[in-house]
Amino acid sequence: MSDHTYEKTADIIFGRWKSQILYTGVRLGVFDSITSGVKSTSDIVNELGLDDKLAYRLLRALSSMGFLKEEPDSSGFSITSQGELLRKDHPQTLRGVILLEEGPEHYAIWKHLPAMIKDGKQNSLEREFGCKLFEYRDRNAEYAEVFNQAMSSYSSIQTNWVLEALDKYDFSNIRHVCDIGGGTGHLLGNLLLKYPHMKGTVLELESVISKKGSLLAPKLGVSERCSYVIGDMFSSNSQLPSADAYIMKMILHDWNDEECVRILSNVYRSSPKHARLFIAEHLVPGPDKPHFSKLFDIHMMCVASGKERTVDEYSSLLQQSDWEYVQTLHPHQQSGLIEVIEARKS
Ligand SMILES: C[S@@+](CC[C@H](N)C(=O)[O-])C[C@H]1O[C@@H](n2cnc3c(N)ncnc32)[C@H](O)[C@@H]1O
């Protein structure tokens, strides 16, 4: 066994310690407290109302992981570029992501993973909290705030990947786009900014779009072309908005195959003959190829009824709901983890 093998394995074993240390730094406001240059430990501690001895040890651990830089005499700390990514005001902030994924709810549900895999019931959140994800979110205001912020935080990078993947696409005949489960409108708002001839509709649950202050279209200056409509993508009784194109980012991975076919069939029923559908998701590559989607898939196993899928699996879902797979569009960046599948009505 080489030292490298040992280190790689140990690093994974202790991975959760690292993410919990980082979560605690973010939760306590460390990264928003250190603005520019060196801040003394006592100023950080006093401003955030922390215990000085325990807080120093946290700051030192955050420095050891590369998020802060400790002064040689331990008198203060400055923020590194890695640490900047955890600040509220960073354009690609990961703050919301860590607050959700390492927060108490998501931390708690992972403990059910071995039992789920043994008995084949994918219901970790129900085991822990007695209900499903969106029901839990809509009953818990504090969790809802963290969840919705995390979706915007994920979107701050995912939107770029989706726009890049669609960069060469000819949108000249697409005048109205509907974002199904579009959250507060991060993706749609940015799509409308890039394509001024378009208007858009976000279809969402009432709990998400009733908080007017959190909607992003007004902040992006596209509110005149962007409407928010309350709707249920599962309800076959209600008509979804009629649009030239539909987009769904990180929607289908929340749901099992049967639920996905219900959503896709509803969109099919509500859409005009010429409609296009864009599905933005992590795509699982072939066997033995390491990919983030294979880890996110286990997260989906814990948090919802869904899964991450291969292109062929998405094609099959499309076929079962009368859509026809057209192509997969890739972001230019090698690091882009989201791809976009285009479908048309068959
Ligand atoms: C994983 S989030 C993705 C949000 C957004 N598309 C993004 O990428 O940031 C899933 C979204 O689906 C919405 N949603 C869940 N059930 C829904 C339903 N029955 N009808 C419409 N939207 C729903 C949730 O409120 C949530 O905002």
PDBQT file of the ligand as one rigid body, heavy atoms in Angstrom, charges set to zero:
ROOT
HETATM    1  C1  LIG A 401     -34.402  21.004  -6.464  1.00  0.00    +0.000 C 
HETATM    2  S1  LIG A 401     -35.427  22.421  -6.543  1.00  0.00    +0.000 S 
HETATM    3  C2  LIG A 401     -34.845  23.157  -8.055  1.00  0.00    +0.000 C 
HETATM    4  C3  LIG A 401     -35.277  24.586  -8.198  1.00  0.00    +0.000 C 
HETATM    5  C4  LIG A 401     -34.753  25.281  -9.471  1.00  0.00    +0.000 C 
HETATM    6  N1  LIG A 401     -35.219  24.660 -10.683  1.00  0.00    +0.000 N 
HETATM    7  C5  LIG A 401     -33.240  25.306  -9.432  1.00  0.00    +0.000 C 
HETATM    8  O1  LIG A 401     -32.595  24.593 -10.180  1.00  0.00    +0.000 OA
HETATM    9  O2  LIG A 401     -32.708  26.053  -8.597  1.00  0.00    +0.000 OA
HETATM   10  C6  LIG A 401     -36.991  21.770  -7.000  1.00  0.00    +0.000 C 
HETATM   11  C7  LIG A 401     -38.097  22.816  -7.100  1.00  0.00    +0.000 C 
HETATM   12  O3  LIG A 401     -39.317  22.169  -7.500  1.00  0.00    +0.000 OA
HETATM   13  C8  LIG A 401     -40.385  22.828  -6.858  1.00  0.00    +0.000 C 
HETATM   14  N2  LIG A 401     -41.545  21.925  -6.780  1.00  0.00    +0.000 N 
HETATM   15  C9  LIG A 401     -41.678  20.826  -5.996  1.00  0.00    +0.000 A 
HETATM   16  N3  LIG A 401     -42.858  20.246  -6.207  1.00  0.00    +0.000 NA
HETATM   17  C10 LIG A 401     -43.494  20.986  -7.158  1.00  0.00    +0.000 A 
HETATM   18  C11 LIG A 401     -44.765  20.887  -7.801  1.00  0.00    +0.000 A 
HETATM   19  N4  LIG A 401     -45.602  19.886  -7.485  1.00  0.00    +0.000 N 
HETATM   20  N5  LIG A 401     -45.093  21.803  -8.738  1.00  0.00    +0.000 NA
HETATM   21  C12 LIG A 401     -44.231  22.832  -9.049  1.00  0.00    +0.000 A 
HETATM   22  N6  LIG A 401     -43.006  22.966  -8.472  1.00  0.00    +0.000 NA
HETATM   23  C13 LIG A 401     -42.646  22.069  -7.533  1.00  0.00    +0.000 A 
HETATM   24  C14 LIG A 401     -39.822  23.128  -5.486  1.00  0.00    +0.000 C 
HETATM   25  O4  LIG A 401     -40.549  24.138  -4.817  1.00  0.00    +0.000 OA
HETATM   26  C15 LIG A 401     -38.391  23.529  -5.805  1.00  0.00    +0.000 C 
HETATM   27  O5  LIG A 401     -38.245  24.906  -5.961  1.00  0.00    +0.000 OA
ENDROOT
TORSDOF 0
